[in-house]
Amino acid sequence: GKIETSKGPVRISSVCVEEDSARKMEQENSRSGAVVPYSLDRLGIPLIEVVTDPDIKDAEHAVEVARLIGYVVASTGKARRQVDSIRQDVTESIGFGRVEVKGIQKLSLIGESISHEVERQTNVSKAVSVFKERGGMTEHLNFVDVKNSFRGTSSKMLKSAFKRNESIFCTRFPNVSGLLKNSSFRLGKDFSDIAKAFGLGGILHTDELPAFGITEGEVESVREIMKPRKDDALVFIVAREQMAQRIAEALESRIEKLCSLDFSETRGPSDDGSTKFLRPLPGKERMYPETDVPLVHISREILERVRGYVPKTEEEVAKQLSKDYSISLQEARTLASNFMVEDFTGYAEALGEGSLSARMLLQTVPEIEKKYGVKLDASDLAEIFRISRSKDWPRTLLEEAIDLLASGRRSPS
């Protein structure tokens, strides 16, 4: 199928039911063999996934498409609308491979995440170009324990780590000085996400030090040990010794992948609109059909029958409201998009006037409720509306009555 948008039709390539039966939490080795704990918290909770073809033009268009699909789903009356019940996965490509941002919960963050990804990938490609011009990866990363350079440190972060029997390790990272953190380049954030995927707090590096209680003198002490060249940076991790080599290999693998200009991976959204590395992009092998459920063939007769259940679009609802109740199309669109049609028709029935009802629902009542920090009872409002209509009150008197009700100074009776 397809949905009509302001920037042309967007095709729907798939609508499917899926269920996450179980997911691996961790894997431990024991004397009896591998122990693999799985989480069963999503068993019995299916979700409907709606997939669009790559017809979305830009970040603004993506928000519109998600809102329109969300409206259709919610208007069936059969969908949960609580927090966490609806999520969007945004897949995009600007020439560096497919990046999927998983689990965006706010419409506003869809556009922000897309814009961030375009900027991030563009800047990473530029940073990689500089890295290659300088000579690229000229040596393997080798983390060295430099704890002795921080004895007597005033850094609370390092003091806590040392109490946990962790140490601070440093490696000379060739040709990335100035590319880890400046006004345009943020390779340090990219590397930090990799470290976090291993359970660490991230990385530290000389593009941002001294900071976090670490002094310039302590950094210089490490420089004397590591002897970085002109374009080298020093990268630090706080970890146990057995973790250091694993992080070194992961960082080497990461810079190799970036140098191939293949940025494909799965990322997660942050509240500020940025994204963070989660895991490599999964292949098709992780998705498989339920082999125990027989295929259901949809006949033309069934298709015709279900057309009667298809809800009107948001624009159709808005235009009908505007026509039937003589309210502006903008007000009608606001009512439709926020699923306030039922409340509005109730107001209109009680007050007998569409424009006044729209004003009460969209402006007056929310403002008064915010003023007193209360939620007015629908039956109390209906009684005030009935009295107002029977006595032909002007709007100002009706607003005063609602204010008195919200303040607790008067009751509807």
N, C-alpha and C positions, 0 to 999 in steps of 0.2 A: 504494500500500500504506500501511501504518501500523506504528508501534511502540507498544507499551503501556508507559506510564510511571506513576510514582506520582501524577502529577497529570492523568491522563487520556491518551487516545490522541493521538499526534502523527502527522499524515499526511505521507507522502512523496510529493511532487508530481512529482519527476523524478529519474531516475538516468541519467546520460549519460556518454559518453566524450568528452573534449575534449583538444586538443593546441594548445599555444602554438607556432605555426609559426615566428614571428620577431617581435621587438619592436624598435621604433625606439630607438636609443641617443641620437642627437643629430642635429642638422641644421646643416650649414655651407654658406655661400655661397662659391663659387669662381668663377674666371673662366669655367670651362666650364659653370657652372650649379650647381644645388643638388646637394650631396653628402649622401646620407642613409645612414649606416652602420646596419646591422641586426645584432642578435645572434642567432646560430643555435644557442645552447647548449642550447635545450630541444627541438630537433628530434628526433623519434623517441621522445619520452618522453610517452606519453599519461597522463592521469589520469582517474579515475572521480569524478565529482561527484555527491553525494547531496544533494538539496534538500528541505527540509521546508516545509510550509505554515506560516502564522503562527499555530501552535497553542501555542507555547512561552510559558509564563506569566510567568516571571521569570528572573533571573540563575542562581539555583540550579537551576531546571528546565532551563535551557540546558546546564549542565554535565552533568546527568544524561542528556539526550538525546544529546549528543555522545559520552559514554562508552558508551552502549548501542549506538549506530551503530558506533562504533569496535570494540566487542567483536564484533559480527556480522561486520564486515569482516575483522578479524584472525583470527577463529575459522575462516574458510574455509581458512586455510593458504596462501592465494594472494596475500597482501598484504605489501608491505614495511612493516616496523615501525621502521626506522632514523629517527634525527633528520632532520627536514626532509621526510620522505616522506609525512607526514599533516599536513594543516593544516585549520583551520576558518575560514570566513568568516562573520562574525556580522552580520546585518542587523537594525536596530532602528529604531523610530520612536516618539516620545513626543509627536507633534503638531507637530514642526518639520521634517518631511521625512524621507526615508529616508537613514540613515547606514549605510554598510557598512564594517566593520572587517576588513581583509584579512590573512590569513596568520597566525592565532593558532596557535601550536605546542604550547602547554601547556593541559591541561584547566583548571587553576586560573586561568589568565589569561582564560578565557572569561567567568567570572562577574565577575572584577575589571574587565575592560574594559567590560562592560555597565553595571556600577554606576558606573564613572567617567563613561561617556557620559551617563547619566541626570543625574548631578550637573553635568557640564560644560554640557550643553545648558540645564539649568534656570538655572544661574548666568549663562550668556551671555544668555539671554532677559531676565533681570533687569537685567543691565548695559546692554543695548540700550534697555530702558525708561527707565533713568536718562539715557542718552545723548540719547534723543529729548526727554525733559522739559527738558533743558538747551538744546535748540535744534538738536541733530543736527549734520549736516555743513554748516557755514556757509561754508566756503571750500575751494578745491582745495588739495591738499597740494603743497608746493613745497620740495624738498630744496635746502639751501644749504650750500656747502662751508665748514666752520667749523674747518678744520685749524689755522688761525693761533691759535685759542684754546687749542690743545693743544701748542704748541711747548714743548719742555722737559718734556713729560709724563713721569711715572714709570710709566705704564701699559704693561706688557709687551705687551699685546694691540695697543695703538695703535702702539707702536714697531715691532712686526713688520709691521703693515699699511703703515706709512709706508715701510718698507724694500722692500715689494712694489709701491711706487708707487701704493698705494691711498690714499684720503683718508677723512675722516669727515664725513658729511653730516647735516644736521639739518632737520627740518620741524616746524612748529607744527601739532599735531593737535588740532582743536577739540573741547572738551567731553568729553574722555576721562580727565582727571586723576582719579586714584583708582580708575579702572576697569581699568587695565592690570595692576595687581598689588596685591592686598590679601588679606584673609582669605577673601573670597568670590569676587571677580572676577579673571579671568585673561585679559582680552582681549589683553594683551601676548604671552602664549604663542600665542594664535591668530594674531596678526600676525607673530610670529617664525617660525611654521611656513611662512607664505607666503613670507617672505624666504628661508628655507632651500630652498624649492622652486625658487628662482632661483639656487641655488648659494652663497648667502651664509651666514655663520655665525649669522644671526638679527638681532634688533634690540636696541637699548638704549633706555631711556626713563626719564623723571624720576620715575616711581613706584618705581624701584629704585636710582637714582643718588643719591649717589656710591657707586661699587662698581667692581670690576675694575681698581683702580689709578687710576680717575678721581676727582679731588678735587671737593669742593664749590665751591672757587674756580673751577675750570675750567667747571663747570656754570653758575655764576653769570655767568661771562664770556659764555657762549652765550646766556643769558637776556637779557642786555643787547642782544644782536644781534637775537634772534627776537621779543622782547617778547610773551611769551605772556599771555593774559588769565586771569582767575580760574580757570576750569575747563579750560583748555588744558593739554596735556602736550607735552613736547618728545620727539620720537622720532628716534633716531640710527641710521644704518647705516654700516658700514665697507665701502666698495666703490670701484670705479672710476666716473668721472663719467658714462659712458654708461649705467650701470646705474641711476643714481639716479631718473631719470624713470620707468623701467619699474616700479621698486618703488613709487613714488608712485601710479601708475595701478592697480597690483595691490592696494595697501592701500585705495584708494578703492573699488575694486570689491568688496573683501571686506566693508567696513563697510556698503556698500549691500545686499549679499546678506544680511548678518546682520540688518539693519533690516527686511528683508522677512520675517523669521522663517522663512526657508528655509535650514536647516542641512544640506541633503542634500549628500553628498560621500563620497568614499572616503578612509578613514583607516587608519593602520597602528598595530599594538600596540607598546607599549614594555614593557620587562622589569618595570617597577613597576606595571603594570596600567593606566597612562594610555594615551591614544591621540594620534596626531599626524596632521596633514593630509598627504595624499599627492597627490590630484588630484581634479578634479571627478568626479562620479558618471557613469560611461559610460552611454550609451543602449543600446537593444536592437540598434542597427545594428552594434555591434561583434561580436555573436554571430551566426554564420550556420552552417547545416548543411553537411556535406560533400556537395556535389552529385554527386560521382563515385561515391558508394557507394549501391547500390540499397537500397531499403527491405526489411527482413526482417519478414515477417508472423508473429507468434507465435500458433501455434494452441493450442487447449485441450490437445491431446495433449502438446505441448512443455511447457506450463505444469505439467501433472501430473507429467511426467517430472522436471523440475528441482526439484520440491518435495522429492524425496528427497535433494537436495544441500544443502538449507537447514540450517544448523547449529542446534543447540539454543540457546535464549537463555541468558544468564548465570544467571538465576534457576533455570531448569530444570536446568542443570548442577549448580548449588549444592545444590539439593534432592536430586538423585540421589546426589551425593557424601555428603551428610549421612546419607541413609538407608542407603547401602551400607556406609559405613565407621564409622558411629556417632560422627561428629564433630559439633560444634555448627554450626548454620546460618551463624553469623558467620564461623567458620573456613572453611567451605566457600565462602562468598561471596568471601572474601579470596583463596583459591586460584583460584577461577574468574576473578575480575576481573583477576588478575595472570598468567593463563595458566600456572599452576603445576600443573595437573591431572596432566599426564604425569609430572612429577617426583614428585608426591605418590603416585601409584599405584605408582611404582617403589619409593619408600620403604616404602609399606605392604606391598608384596609381600616385601620383604627383611625387614622387622621383624615382619610378621604382626599389626600392631595399628594401627588408624586414628588414634586420639587421640595416641599416641606419635609417629607419623609426622608428623602436623600440627604438633606441638610442635617436632620436630627441624627441619622445613623452614621454619617461620615464625619461630621464636625462636632455638633453640639454635645451629644452624649459622650463621645470619647474624651472631649476636652474637660467636661465636668467630672467625669470619672477620674481622670488624671489629676485634676485639681484637688480632689478630696481623697484620692488613693482608695477608691471603692469600686465595686462592680455592682451596678444597679440591677435589681431583679426585673426580669422581663414582664412578669405579671403586674408589678407596680407601675412600670412605664406604660403598659397597655391601659391601665386604669386612668393615668393622667391624660393619655391621648384621648380616651373616651370622653372624659370631662371637658377637655379643651375643645373637642369637636362639638359637643352638645351646647356649650356656652359660647362658641364662636370666639375663642380667645385669639388675640393677635400673637404673632410669633414671639415677641419679647416677653409676654406674660407666660407663655408656655415654657420658655427657657428659664425664667425665674422660678417657676414651679419645680422644674427638674433640679435646679440648683438647690432649692430648699430640701427636696427629697434626699439628694446626695449628701447634704451637710448633716442630715439627721434631725433638722429642726422641725420638719413637718412630715406627715405620712400621706399617702395618696388619698385617704379618706378625709 
